[in-house]
Amino acid sequence: MSTAVALNLEALRSEFPILHQTIDGNPLVYLDNAATTQKPRAVIQAITDFYTQCNANVHRGAHQLADEATRRYEHARDTVANFIGAADRSEVIWTSGTTEAINIVANGMAQQLTAGDEVLVTEMEHHANLVTWQQACLRSGAVLKVAPIHDNGALDTDAFSSLLSERTRLVALPHVSNALGTLNPIKALTAQAKAKGALVLIDGAQGIAHGGVQVADIGCDFYAFSGHKLFGPTGIGVLWGKASVLQDWPVWQTGGEMISRVSYQESSWGELPNRLEAGTPHIAGAIGMAAGINWFSQLDLAAVQAHEQALLAHATQQAQDFAGMQLVGTAPAKVGVLSFNLAGSHPADVGFLLDRQGVAIRTGDHCAQPLMRRLGVPGTARASFSVYNTLQEVDALFIALKKAQQMLA
Ligand SMILES: *Cc1c(COP(=O)(O)O)cnc(C)c1O
């Protein structure tokens, strides 16, 4: 890490137009990156360029705009495939986001799950990776097993291992917890699950932005993520899945683009990736997502990770010195997420008083109600850091928190 080239934060921040504004007279301090990241100029420009230069529908036009739109859209798929080390571009399925990607996996698993089969998730799931499997199990008679966490928010890996069985058909777990920041040892956990013959889905909504995801190295079967948490636009995401698994799966939605041959009586399906992508896709979204990936990829990854750890360490230190602050999620392996509560205060009130000082965080259950109950908290206030945040912004958070605490006393 020490050899990493330091980031030029001032130059980097200047690429994000939204950051340079005041909220009620205070400089904006944006610390809600686990909900969505801000967008660099390169992303905004790529989307604008598409609409101003070559807007057309893809794959079917007999004209040059359609050719150019198709070229940019399919090039975006190559960008994603290269970024995550996919064996083939056809393994990259465009979705509306992580949630839809997980639902496509659930649709595919539906025919395979039978009564008595098991699906293993963890106590730290986002609702997207919990409710989807809970419902799939209810429909099929499969049993949902939930691997417990320790009180510090780290996965109990021994319990995880002992919950794997010959009946485990799927293990679905997060790369990184959005509520706590816990970084799971997904490579080791995947190896254990594969040894039992299970398929493995990684919810990468948070993990993808923390860098270095190589799906072949992880060894999983599916990795799901969203563009908007990776500096790209909302409404676009990716399901990466092994072609050997996806190609035999039932289709997800039916309509244009995903077919091979259609008569009034019957239809046959196209090849991957189109067979899982019905209808006109989010063309500008895909192009914007690729621009976000390109922007992120030109940064020195070791420097990015070192910076994020420095922000987290600085924040954690101040939190430990802050009378009346309870940290929620102190696993040894964490990314830049600080979840906390102030004694005697509701997280929503803390969030409101921070907002009045220009500090944007998130409060509530973070789409993880069972996790909040497991930890015995009504919710948390969560500050989450991205590459463009500064140590001064962490200081600003704690100055604002002091004021909030005084006001709530
Ligand atoms: C944000 C998030 C999701 C859902 O992503 P969408 O973009 O809302 O589909 C799922 N899992 C985790 C861990 C998340 O952080």
The ligand as an SDF file (V2000), in Angstrom:
LIG
                    3D

 15 15  0  0  0  0  0  0  0  0999 V2000
  -27.7880   -1.3510   -3.1690 C   0  0  0  0  0  0  0  0  0  0  0  0
  -27.7000   -2.8040   -2.8400 C   0  0  0  0  0  0  0  0  0  0  0  0
  -28.5300   -3.7440   -3.4440 C   0  0  0  0  0  0  0  0  0  0  0  0
  -29.6090   -3.3640   -4.4130 C   0  0  0  0  0  0  0  0  0  0  0  0
  -29.0950   -2.6450   -5.4950 O   0  0  0  0  0  0  0  0  0  0  0  0
  -30.1050   -1.8810   -6.4940 P   0  0  0  0  0  0  0  0  0  0  0  0
  -29.1980   -0.9890   -7.2550 O   0  0  0  0  0  0  0  0  0  0  0  0
  -31.0560   -1.1360   -5.6030 O   0  0  0  0  0  0  0  0  0  0  0  0
  -30.7740   -2.9030   -7.2990 O   0  0  0  0  0  0  0  0  0  0  0  0
  -28.3610   -5.0710   -3.1260 C   0  0  0  0  0  0  0  0  0  0  0  0
  -27.4150   -5.4620   -2.2530 N   0  0  0  0  0  0  0  0  0  0  0  0
  -26.5910   -4.5850   -1.6490 C   0  0  0  0  0  0  0  0  0  0  0  0
  -25.5340   -5.0890   -0.7190 C   0  0  0  0  0  0  0  0  0  0  0  0
  -26.7160   -3.2240   -1.9150 C   0  0  0  0  0  0  0  0  0  0  0  0
  -25.8970   -2.3700   -1.3180 O   0  0  0  0  0  0  0  0  0  0  0  0
  1  2  1  0
  2  3  1  0
  2 14  2  0
  3  4  1  0
  3 10  2  0
  4  5  1  0
  5  6  1  0
  6  7  2  0
  6  8  1  0
  6  9  1  0
 10 11  1  0
 11 12  2  0
 12 13  1  0
 12 14  1  0
 14 15  1  0
M  END
$$$$
